[in-house]
Amino acid sequence: GQVRERSVQLRVLHDHALQTLEMVAGGQLTDLDLIRSHARAEARRLDRELNRTGAAAYSFADRLGTVLAEHTGLRIEFDCPDLPDIAEPAIQACCGATDEALTNVRKHAHATWVRVSVQNTEGILAVMIADKGVGFDQSSVRRGFGMRESIDRRMRDAGGAARIESAPGTGTRITLSWPA
């Protein structure tokens, strides 16, 4: 149980606070007011994620929409039908993995447009994140912490799965699935 909780906490830190620190260290964030704004947002996010306060009051579409809205600089096409009640572990896993996938799009794909679509068919909840970025050769790129832990393992820990499809020049498609 301690190993699992530590893994959850490491994912939360990696997905946001460490990304912000990396942008500051890399010179991408230099405006002090903007850095303060990011720091305040990260503090709120860490509190919300680690304490999981108030999350159950919002629908899956609302919570996923909040994640998407935080990714300024990307044009995101979002399609999510009305869904029956979705289990909290699936919501947390899908929202967290989608968040990391969008961070990767911003950092690596050189894409400005992303499509996020949700389906619930035959008892399977599926979230698809697709970009038309540069893509990558899956056989030659080592999966870093974000893909390995924040996407793959996060979904497995919740009882779901993640499939990543990409090739150079074709963009990337990530499908998150969970038995609904």
Buried (B, 14 or more C-beta within 10 A) or exposed (E): EEEEEEBBEBBBBBBBBBBBBEBBEEEEBEEEEEBEEBBEEBEEBBEBBEEEEEBEEEBBBEBBBEBBEEBEEBEBEBEBEEBEEBBEEBBBBBBBBBBBBBBBBBEBBEBBBBBBBBBBEEEEBBBBBBBBBBBBEEEEEEEEBBBEBBBBBBBEBBEBBBBBEBEEEEBBBBBBBBEB
